[in-house]
Amino acid sequence: MLELLREAAPGLFIGFSITLILCILEVIYPKHEIVQTVGLRRVRNFTIGILWRVFASTLLITPVTMYFIYKFFPVWHRPDWYSGIIPFVIDFLFMDFLGYAMHYLGHKVPFLWRFHSVHHLDENVDTTTGLRDHFGEKVIDLCIRVPAFVLLSIPVHTVIYYEVSLFVAMAFHHSNIRIPYKLEKVIGYVFTTPKFHGVHHGRKYTYTDSNYSLVFWFWDAIFNTVSLHERPKDFEIGLDKFSDKSVLDLVIQPFMHNKPASWKVNEKENSGKGVGNEI
């Protein structure tokens, strides 16, 4: 287990370094105005990110889960010939598809939405929003994904490469950087971009029930959840009837009676409402 922690350490350093660079760039070249107190928001989001995404998922849940599965459960061992770039690509795509599926279910299953709604309570979207996940969501997510990785005998290094890529992708597609149109368009041929994912954080169900992809954008196209719209001038971020909260309140929010409603309720309330201009 200590070996897994040592292997994950460089990825954490890379992920946080890129996140820091993105934070600096969005201060220098912001695309959208941030309406909340910037410093307070970022401190709150970084605190949640460090507590949950780093210590809980990378340093605790993932290594412990992988250790116990490898130790106590039979694992399919890949033949020697099944190695190289093609299995790596297949494994990487499978992990990203599973991430897309878990994100989609996080909106559709009320119990999972209790935790994922903490991410959507942010009333702005920037790099730090990509760090903002509730501990409970990460536990559920990793307890489903990690056994799948292990039982399919996906190499540990491949898992680490994907987790680092996901870390960077989450920071990037939540970032508030004024990226040149042509450059973002080229990146968007393969990867999820801020323009593509930004719509997902709108208050209206017609916005939010779309663009669930994490690293690669095409899962939304394949499963018909893609929205080719951009944010209009009156675009509102967050959840109706709820405002952002302190770190402690966000931690206990999923366990409170007065929690954000499921998307089935929001769908009825927002059905028929228009969306923005097409890209």
Salt bridges, closest charged atoms under 4 A:
GLU7 OE2 - HIS157 NE2 3.80
GLU26 OE2 - ARG42 NH2 2.76
ASP91 OD1 - ARG78 NH2 2.84
ASP122 OD2 - ARG41 NH2 2.86
ASP126 OD2 - ARG41 NH1 2.81
ASP126 OD2 - ARG42 NE 3.55
ASP133 OD2 - ARG53 NH2 2.15
ASP133 OD1 - HIS119 ND1 4.00
GLU137 OE2 - HIS116 ND1 2.81
ASP141 OD2 - LYS138 NZ 3.95
ASP141 OD2 - ARG145 NE 2.88
GLU163 OE2 - ARG145 NH1 3.19
ASP209 OD1 - LYS108 NZ 2.86
GLU230 OE1 - LYS195 NZ 3.60
GLU236 OE1 - ARG203 NE 3.84
ASP240 OD1 - ARG203 NH1 3.61
ASP244 OD2 - ARG44 NH2 2.89
ASP244 OD1 - ARG132 NH2 2.64
GLU269 OE2 - LYS241 NZ 3.86
